[in-house]
Amino acid sequence: MPDGRKYWLWVTTRETARGIDEDKEVVWTWTCDEKTEDGDLILLYLNSKGKAAKMPHKSAFCYLMRARGTPEDGILEPNWPGWGCEAQVLFIFNNPVRYKDLELV
């Protein structure tokens, strides 16, 4: 990208993202690619699998987030075999966009 920023799509379950609407100041830790950098933008897609599947907008793009800091190997758990990133919610979509609503060209 011209500004050097990368853009990511993260996918998780509604159960995993439970509580994300409550406080935009919270910094969340998620699995990520080791090439994620501070300031990268993330579109978070919640799928309908899991206990919270009966909520409205079962599977949808719901949040815009920004990566904070750099990825760390093992940040999620001491024996976690992958990279973890911190991210903060920038925007919560009032009308989440469902995948089936996207018009693919």
C-alpha beads as a LAMMPS data file, in Angstrom:
LAMMPS data file: protein, C-alpha beads

105 atoms
104 bonds

1 atom types
1 bond types

-500.0 500.0 xlo xhi
-500.0 500.0 ylo yhi
-500.0 500.0 zlo zhi

Masses

1 110.0

Atoms # bond

1 1 1 0.000 0.000 0.000
2 1 1 1.217 3.549 -0.694
3 1 1 1.110 4.603 2.973
4 1 1 2.967 1.467 4.067
5 1 1 0.023 0.298 6.147
6 1 1 -1.296 -3.218 5.664
7 1 1 -4.910 -4.308 5.881
8 1 1 -6.005 -7.564 7.481
9 1 1 -9.151 -9.641 7.731
10 1 1 -9.508 -11.447 11.025
11 1 1 -12.237 -14.034 11.514
12 1 1 -13.542 -15.251 14.845
13 1 1 -16.703 -16.500 16.510
14 1 1 -19.223 -14.301 18.276
15 1 1 -18.468 -16.233 21.454
16 1 1 -14.779 -15.312 21.229
17 1 1 -15.599 -11.645 20.585
18 1 1 -18.163 -11.423 23.379
19 1 1 -17.747 -8.168 25.292
20 1 1 -16.011 -6.285 22.503
21 1 1 -18.900 -3.768 22.276
22 1 1 -18.651 -2.831 25.932
23 1 1 -15.470 -0.753 26.014
24 1 1 -13.641 0.654 23.005
25 1 1 -10.655 1.505 25.212
26 1 1 -9.857 -2.159 25.810
27 1 1 -6.878 -3.514 23.913
28 1 1 -7.634 -7.042 22.723
29 1 1 -5.120 -9.788 21.999
30 1 1 -5.771 -11.976 18.942
31 1 1 -3.882 -14.437 16.821
32 1 1 -2.298 -12.693 13.856
33 1 1 0.258 -12.897 11.093
34 1 1 3.828 -12.214 12.154
35 1 1 4.000 -9.474 9.478
36 1 1 1.343 -7.373 11.225
37 1 1 2.673 -3.941 12.189
38 1 1 1.633 -1.147 14.525
39 1 1 -1.092 0.919 12.838
40 1 1 -2.267 -1.776 10.412
41 1 1 -6.051 -1.822 9.987
42 1 1 -8.110 -4.927 10.670
43 1 1 -11.627 -5.781 9.557
44 1 1 -13.079 -8.254 12.064
45 1 1 -15.594 -10.771 10.722
46 1 1 -17.702 -12.681 13.230
47 1 1 -19.018 -16.024 12.081
48 1 1 -22.153 -17.633 13.423
49 1 1 -20.528 -20.718 14.883
50 1 1 -20.659 -21.135 18.625
51 1 1 -23.093 -20.476 21.454
52 1 1 -23.924 -16.905 20.430
53 1 1 -25.182 -17.896 16.965
54 1 1 -28.764 -16.752 17.678
55 1 1 -27.810 -13.079 17.814
56 1 1 -28.794 -10.703 14.991
57 1 1 -26.387 -10.476 12.068
58 1 1 -25.200 -14.016 12.634
59 1 1 -22.166 -13.769 10.350
60 1 1 -20.972 -10.298 9.475
61 1 1 -18.166 -7.759 9.252
62 1 1 -18.713 -5.979 12.566
63 1 1 -15.597 -4.063 13.631
64 1 1 -12.740 -1.971 12.315
65 1 1 -9.653 -2.313 14.507
66 1 1 -6.068 -1.059 14.544
67 1 1 -3.029 -3.140 15.459
68 1 1 -1.039 -1.790 18.378
69 1 1 2.587 -2.673 18.793
70 1 1 4.233 -5.599 17.050
71 1 1 3.312 -9.291 17.053
72 1 1 4.796 -11.553 19.685
73 1 1 5.312 -15.276 19.495
74 1 1 3.574 -16.925 22.434
75 1 1 1.771 -13.784 23.694
76 1 1 -1.573 -15.589 24.060
77 1 1 -0.234 -18.398 26.230
78 1 1 3.279 -19.418 27.202
79 1 1 3.103 -22.508 24.983
80 1 1 1.030 -20.946 22.187
81 1 1 2.548 -22.007 18.861
82 1 1 1.681 -18.824 17.006
83 1 1 1.820 -15.072 16.834
84 1 1 -0.422 -12.759 18.820
85 1 1 -1.191 -9.070 18.305
86 1 1 -2.804 -6.381 20.345
87 1 1 -5.580 -4.443 18.641
88 1 1 -8.057 -1.749 19.598
89 1 1 -11.543 -1.197 18.211
90 1 1 -11.801 1.982 16.136
91 1 1 -15.336 1.582 14.852
92 1 1 -18.334 -0.650 15.533
93 1 1 -20.635 -1.024 12.544
94 1 1 -24.226 -0.130 13.475
95 1 1 -25.371 -2.161 10.479
96 1 1 -22.878 -5.010 10.132
97 1 1 -22.279 -6.158 6.573
98 1 1 -23.040 -9.806 5.915
99 1 1 -20.882 -11.680 3.446
100 1 1 -23.915 -12.591 1.372
101 1 1 -24.729 -8.863 1.041
102 1 1 -21.449 -8.145 -0.711
103 1 1 -21.762 -7.844 -4.440
104 1 1 -18.816 -9.616 -5.974
105 1 1 -17.724 -8.229 -9.305

Bonds

1 1 1 2
2 1 2 3
3 1 3 4
4 1 4 5
5 1 5 6
6 1 6 7
7 1 7 8
8 1 8 9
9 1 9 10
10 1 10 11
11 1 11 12
12 1 12 13
13 1 13 14
14 1 14 15
15 1 15 16
16 1 16 17
17 1 17 18
18 1 18 19
19 1 19 20
20 1 20 21
21 1 21 22
22 1 22 23
23 1 23 24
24 1 24 25
25 1 25 26
26 1 26 27
27 1 27 28
28 1 28 29
29 1 29 30
30 1 30 31
31 1 31 32
32 1 32 33
33 1 33 34
34 1 34 35
35 1 35 36
36 1 36 37
37 1 37 38
38 1 38 39
39 1 39 40
40 1 40 41
41 1 41 42
42 1 42 43
43 1 43 44
44 1 44 45
45 1 45 46
46 1 46 47
47 1 47 48
48 1 48 49
49 1 49 50
50 1 50 51
51 1 51 52
52 1 52 53
53 1 53 54
54 1 54 55
55 1 55 56
56 1 56 57
57 1 57 58
58 1 58 59
59 1 59 60
60 1 60 61
61 1 61 62
62 1 62 63
63 1 63 64
64 1 64 65
65 1 65 66
66 1 66 67
67 1 67 68
68 1 68 69
69 1 69 70
70 1 70 71
71 1 71 72
72 1 72 73
73 1 73 74
74 1 74 75
75 1 75 76
76 1 76 77
77 1 77 78
78 1 78 79
79 1 79 80
80 1 80 81
81 1 81 82
82 1 82 83
83 1 83 84
84 1 84 85
85 1 85 86
86 1 86 87
87 1 87 88
88 1 88 89
89 1 89 90
90 1 90 91
91 1 91 92
92 1 92 93
93 1 93 94
94 1 94 95
95 1 95 96
96 1 96 97
97 1 97 98
98 1 98 99
99 1 99 100
100 1 100 101
101 1 101 102
102 1 102 103
103 1 103 104
104 1 104 105
